[in-house]
Amino acid sequence: GQTLRVRLPEEKDAGKLIASPGPIHILYEDEDLIAVDKAAGEVVHPCPGHYADTIANYLTWYLQRDAGPDASGLRIIGRLDKETSGVLVFARSRAAAARLQRQRQEGIFIRTYLGICEGAFPKEEPCGTIDLDMEKVPGVLMKMRTCTTGMRAVTHYRVLAEGDGKSLVRFQIETGRTHQIRVHMASIGHPILGDEVYGPVKCPYKLQGQTLHAKILGFIHPTTGDYIETDAPLPAYFQHLLEIL
């Protein structure tokens, strides 16, 4: 019948994010975590050139607005590329972050993406798995490539629809390597439409980002043990393009 409460001290660097007001679209929130819908073009976490205009800065301001400057420091659980839209989850404590990170490492996270790829897939092969290691391209900032002896990367895909030489594809990833889906699809000749790094130089459509969207993120709640699933709606430009194609 006893209750044991453990208070974990925060790291010295936690909570040092600059609090800046900005747009955030919250999909789910409680005292342990926050899931948000990221727009294409938004930066997730401070980096060179973006020290106060990222989602992490906006969320810090949002939390401190109600809880004051002592609000727990945010910890992002996985990232999305700047031009990729969709759901992201942030932990609000060190304990929650540790449990969620463990789920990522053990493959418990359910991460489902939708993307529009160049080209049509063979009718007899509407789905498949790409199991190709990845590594950084030497001397090139933020660019990856497939290799034979690098970091293991596994992407499962299924074609949902085709039209005008393009394919709507659903992805589920076992690993979360930088640019994983983009690199894997380009490696088999079906780059993501609008990808300026791994795809065609010219795109005939007016896009507000590459057509890759993190649609669903499912995980076990770090405190309650309940299954939580967040679903980010497709951006308007993405949905409009689907209707055209």
Solvent accessible surface area in square Angstrom, and as a share of the most:
residue,aa,sasa,rsa
1,G,134,1.29
2,Q,185,0.82
3,T,124,0.72
4,L,159,0.79
5,R,204,0.74
6,V,104,0.60
7,R,205,0.75
8,L,81,0.40
9,P,99,0.62
10,E,77,0.35
11,E,75,0.34
12,K,191,0.81
13,D,106,0.55
14,A,31,0.24
15,G,34,0.32
16,K,144,0.61
17,L,37,0.18
18,I,95,0.48
19,A,39,0.30
20,S,17,0.11
21,P,90,0.57
22,G,29,0.28
23,P,96,0.60
24,I,50,0.25
25,H,99,0.44
26,I,51,0.26
27,L,51,0.25
28,Y,66,0.25
29,E,71,0.32
30,D,37,0.19
31,E,141,0.63
32,D,21,0.11
33,L,0,0.00
34,I,0,0.00
35,A,0,0.00
36,V,2,0.01
37,D,26,0.13
38,K,1,0.00
39,A,54,0.42
40,A,22,0.17
41,G,33,0.31
42,E,41,0.19
43,V,19,0.11
44,V,7,0.04
45,H,61,0.27
46,P,35,0.22
47,C,50,0.30
48,P,115,0.72
49,G,62,0.60
50,H,51,0.23
51,Y,137,0.52
52,A,38,0.30
53,D,69,0.36
54,T,1,0.00
55,I,4,0.02
56,A,1,0.01
57,N,0,0.00
58,Y,29,0.11
59,L,0,0.00
60,T,10,0.06
61,W,91,0.32
62,Y,40,0.15
63,L,8,0.04
64,Q,43,0.19
65,R,136,0.49
66,D,110,0.57
67,A,66,0.51
68,G,22,0.21
69,P,115,0.72
70,D,133,0.69
71,A,17,0.13
72,S,49,0.32
73,G,7,0.06
74,L,21,0.10
75,R,40,0.15
76,I,16,0.08
77,I,6,0.03
78,G,17,0.16
79,R,151,0.55
80,L,21,0.10
81,D,35,0.18
82,K,95,0.40
83,E,65,0.29
84,T,3,0.02
85,S,1,0.01
86,G,0,0.00
87,V,7,0.04
88,L,6,0.03
89,V,0,0.00
90,F,1,0.00
91,A,0,0.00
92,R,49,0.18
93,S,29,0.19
94,R,79,0.29
95,A,31,0.24
96,A,2,0.02
97,A,9,0.07
98,A,50,0.38
99,R,107,0.39
100,L,0,0.00
101,Q,57,0.25
102,R,123,0.45
103,Q,16,0.07
104,R,57,0.21
105,Q,146,0.65
106,E,110,0.50
107,G,49,0.47
108,I,76,0.39
109,F,13,0.05
110,I,69,0.35
111,R,28,0.10
112,T,12,0.07
113,Y,21,0.08
114,L,22,0.11
115,G,0,0.00
116,I,2,0.01
117,C,0,0.00
118,E,33,0.15
119,G,28,0.27
120,A,62,0.48
121,F,11,0.05
122,P,63,0.40
123,K,166,0.70
124,E,138,0.62
125,E,95,0.42
126,P,55,0.34
127,C,57,0.34
128,G,27,0.25
129,T,78,0.45
130,I,9,0.05
131,D,73,0.38
132,L,69,0.34
133,D,31,0.16
134,M,0,0.00
135,E,52,0.23
136,K,150,0.64
137,V,28,0.16
138,P,96,0.61
139,G,91,0.88
140,V,73,0.42
141,L,165,0.82
142,M,122,0.54
143,K,71,0.30
144,M,8,0.04
145,R,103,0.38
146,T,45,0.26
147,C,28,0.17
148,T,128,0.74
149,T,123,0.72
150,G,36,0.34
151,M,81,0.36
152,R,129,0.47
153,A,0,0.00
154,V,3,0.02
155,T,0,0.00
156,H,63,0.28
157,Y,28,0.11
158,R,103,0.38
159,V,23,0.13
160,L,79,0.39
161,A,53,0.41
162,E,67,0.30
163,G,21,0.21
164,D,105,0.54
165,G,45,0.43
166,K,25,0.11
167,S,0,0.00
168,L,28,0.14
169,V,0,0.00
170,R,90,0.33
171,F,0,0.00
172,Q,79,0.35
173,I,18,0.09
174,E,83,0.37
175,T,25,0.15
176,G,40,0.38
177,R,83,0.30
178,T,57,0.33
179,H,18,0.08
180,Q,6,0.03
181,I,7,0.04
182,R,15,0.05
183,V,7,0.04
184,H,0,0.00
185,M,0,0.00
186,A,32,0.25
187,S,54,0.35
188,I,67,0.34
189,G,54,0.52
190,H,25,0.11
191,P,19,0.12
192,I,0,0.00
193,L,0,0.00
194,G,20,0.19
195,D,1,0.01
196,E,160,0.72
197,V,70,0.40
198,Y,35,0.13
199,G,18,0.17
200,P,61,0.39
201,V,147,0.85
202,K,175,0.74
203,C,47,0.28
204,P,107,0.67
205,Y,44,0.17
206,K,203,0.86
207,L,46,0.23
208,Q,133,0.59
209,G,11,0.11
210,Q,5,0.02
211,T,0,0.00
212,L,6,0.03
213,H,1,0.00
214,A,6,0.05
215,K,42,0.18
216,I,44,0.22
217,L,9,0.05
218,G,0,0.00
219,F,1,0.00
220,I,60,0.31
221,H,9,0.04
222,P,12,0.08
223,T,83,0.48
224,T,86,0.50
225,G,46,0.44
226,D,84,0.44
227,Y,107,0.41
228,I,27,0.14
229,E,96,0.43
230,T,6,0.03
231,D,70,0.36
232,A,0,0.00
233,P,77,0.49
234,L,37,0.18
235,P,30,0.19
236,A,89,0.69
237,Y,25,0.10
238,F,1,0.00
239,Q,77,0.34
240,H,109,0.48
241,L,5,0.03
242,L,44,0.22
243,E,123,0.55
244,I,101,0.51
245,L,47,0.23
